[in-house]
Amino acid sequence: MIRTLSLLAVTLLLAGCGMNRAVGVLPNTLDDLGERSAPLRGDAPPVREKP
């Protein structure tokens, strides 16, 4: 039982770290993908706001 709980705790810890990174990177990736694929779709690329 302790072994199972330990394995579960490690799995949740690793999954949590990976999800934080994925959530931070995914929006930037999708924005970049949208800009790069705009000419293929015949759309004008979206204008990014400068911070």
C-alpha positions as CSV (number, residue, x, y, z in Angstrom):
1,M,0.0,0.0,0.0
2,I,2.8,2.4,0.9
3,R,4.6,1.5,-2.3
4,T,1.5,2.3,-4.4
5,L,1.0,5.6,-2.6
6,S,4.6,6.5,-3.1
7,L,4.5,5.7,-6.8
8,L,1.3,7.7,-7.1
9,A,2.9,10.7,-5.4
10,V,5.9,10.6,-7.7
11,T,3.7,10.4,-10.7
12,L,1.5,13.3,-9.6
13,L,4.6,15.4,-8.9
14,L,6.1,14.7,-12.3
15,A,2.8,15.3,-14.1
16,G,2.3,18.6,-12.3
17,C,5.7,19.9,-13.4
18,G,5.1,18.9,-17.0
19,M,1.6,20.4,-17.1
20,N,2.9,23.8,-15.8
21,R,5.4,23.9,-18.6
22,A,2.9,22.8,-21.2
23,V,0.4,25.4,-20.1
24,G,3.0,28.1,-20.3
25,V,4.4,27.1,-23.7
26,L,1.3,26.1,-25.6
27,P,-0.3,29.5,-26.1
28,N,3.0,30.9,-27.6
29,T,3.2,27.8,-29.9
30,L,-0.3,28.2,-31.1
31,D,0.2,32.0,-31.8
32,D,3.3,31.3,-33.8
33,L,1.6,28.5,-35.7
34,G,-1.3,30.8,-36.5
35,E,1.1,33.4,-37.9
36,R,3.1,31.0,-39.9
37,S,0.0,29.3,-41.4
38,A,-1.9,32.5,-42.2
39,P,-0.6,32.8,-45.8
40,L,-1.6,29.2,-46.5
41,R,-5.1,29.9,-45.4
42,G,-5.2,33.2,-47.3
43,D,-5.6,35.2,-44.1
44,A,-3.6,38.2,-43.0
45,P,-1.3,37.3,-40.0
46,P,-2.7,38.6,-36.7
47,V,-1.0,41.6,-35.3
48,R,0.7,41.0,-32.0
49,E,0.5,43.6,-29.3
50,K,3.9,44.6,-28.1
51,P,4.3,44.4,-24.3
